[in-house]
Amino acid sequence: MHRNYLQDKLAQHQPIDANEADMLAQIIDFVAQHDNCFERSLSIGHITGSAWIIDQERTHVLLTHHRKLDRWLQLGGHSDGEANTLEVALREGLEESGLQDLHAVSDSIFDVDVHLIPARGDEPAHNHYDVRFLLEANRHAPLSISSESKDLAWVDLNETHTLSGDESIQRMVAKSHALA
């Protein structure tokens, strides 16, 4: 299953625009070139898994105020050797929110993104090749803020721009609206 699972999922993903299509091509190429693409030790970059968590009414998304990056983002993190990126997204969603009843809306990739992580300490700047899945949870369930976050918030999809104008966040908002 090592890279085959992700390669199959990437081949099936339909990007929403030219920018996402370019990033999809970058991720496909990166995975093909690096057998160790799931390892954080690959210093040029690595595969990460993210959770775009919407509520059951599909009106709100759960965002985290990332402690290190000081930005509002979707939840997610490093694969740390796990080749099943959906499992990574589920694990990270649970760890970073405390939501116990978190499930995938689909096992298909929801979105992809490639973004540069700035150098920090002895860690050089590197790319996160982020594979994102659509997850669903009860907006009224208790949340638990992890040490990786400054805060968590359920944000109305129509108000996400007040916390993050990030192009990839707004792209996922547009995809979320299309689900309704």
N, C-alpha and C positions, 0 to 999 in steps of 0.2 A: 504493500500500500504506500510505501514511503512517499514518493512524489506523484505517483499515478493518480491518487485521489484528487489532489489539488489540480493537477494538469487537466483531468477530466472536467472538474467543476469550472475551471477557467475557460476551457474550450466551449462550454455551454452558455457562459455569461453573455448577455446582450447589453453593451454599454448604452447609456442614454444620450451621450453626445460625443463629439470628437475628442474632447479632453479626456474623458474617461476611457475612450477607445485607445488613446495613446498610452495611458497608464496601464491598461490591460495588456497591451503588447509588451510594455516594459516588464511587467510581472511575469508573463509567460516566458520571455527571454531569460530573465533572472533565474527562474526555477529550473529551466532547461540547462543553464550553464553551471549551476551550483548544487551539487549533491547535498551539501550541508546548509541549504537555504533556510532551514527551520531553526538553526542554531544561533543563539545570540553571539557566540564567539566569532562568527563571520563578520569581521569588522567593517566591511564596506556596506553592509546592510543585511536584513533578514526579514522573513515572513512574520507578520503579526496578524492577529485575529481580533476583529472588533465586533461589538454588539450594538446595533442600532435598536434600542429597546423602545417600543411603542406601547401605549396602553390598549386595553381591549376595545375601547371606543375609537381608537385610531385618531385621536385628537391631540395627544401629548407624547413627547419623547423625553426619555430620561437622559440628562446630560450631567457630566462631572466637570467640576472646576479642577483641572489637573494641577497638582502641586508643583511639579518641576517645570512644566511649560507655561504655567499661569494663564491658561486659556480654557474656555468651555469647549468640551469635546464629547464625542461618544465614548462609551466605556470600551476597554480592550487592552491588549498587551502582547507580550512576546509568546511565541510558540514554544520556546524552550524544548525543542526536539519533537514536539507533537505534530504529526503530519496532517491530522484531521483538524482543519482550521475551524470547522463548525464547533467542535469540542473545545477548542481554544476560546472561541467567542462566548460559549456558554460558561466555561470556567471563569473567565475574566468578568463576565457580567455578574455572576454570583459573588465572586470575591470582592468586587468593587462596589456592589450595591447591597448585598445581604438579602436580595430577593430570592426566596426559596421556591416560588412557583414561577419559574422563568422557562419559557419554551420557545423553540424555533417555529416561526410561521411556516417556513419552508427550509429544505436542506440546500436550496439553490443559493448561490452568491447574490447578495443584494446590491453590493457596490464594491468598487476597488479604488485604491488611491495609493500614490507613491508620494511620500513627503520626507523632507530632510529633517533629521533630528540634529540640533546643534551640538557641537563638542561640549563636553562637561567633564571637568576633572581630567582623569587620564583616559576617558572614553572619547575617541575621535568622532567628528561629525559622520553620520551615516544615514542611509535611507531605510525607512520602514516601508516595506511592500505589504500594504494593508489589505486584507481580505475581510469584507464586512458582511454580516448576516443579519437578517431581520428577525428580532426576537420580540416576544410579547409578554407583558406582565400586568398585574393588577396595580393600578396607580395608587390605590389606597393602602397597599401592603406596607409594613414598616420598612424603612431603609436604614442601612448601616454604612456610614462613611468610612472608607478604608484609609490607611496611612498615605495612599497615593493621591488622595483628593483633599481639596480644601472644602468642597461642598458637593452635594448632589441636589438636583432639582428636576421635577417634572415640569416641562416647559410646553406651553401651547405651541403647536406646530407653526401657527401664524405669528408667533412672537420670538422665534429662535434668533432672528436677526438682531434682536436687542442684546443678546449675549454673545453671538458669534456670527460674523459676516463671512466666515470661512467658506470658500467656494464649495468644498466637498460636503460640508454640513448642509448648505443650502441645496445642493444637488440631492442629498438624501431626503430633505424635506419635500422637494418636488416629487420624488419617487413615492414618498409616503402619501402625499395628496392623491396621487394616481391610484392608490389602493382603495380609496373610499368609494 
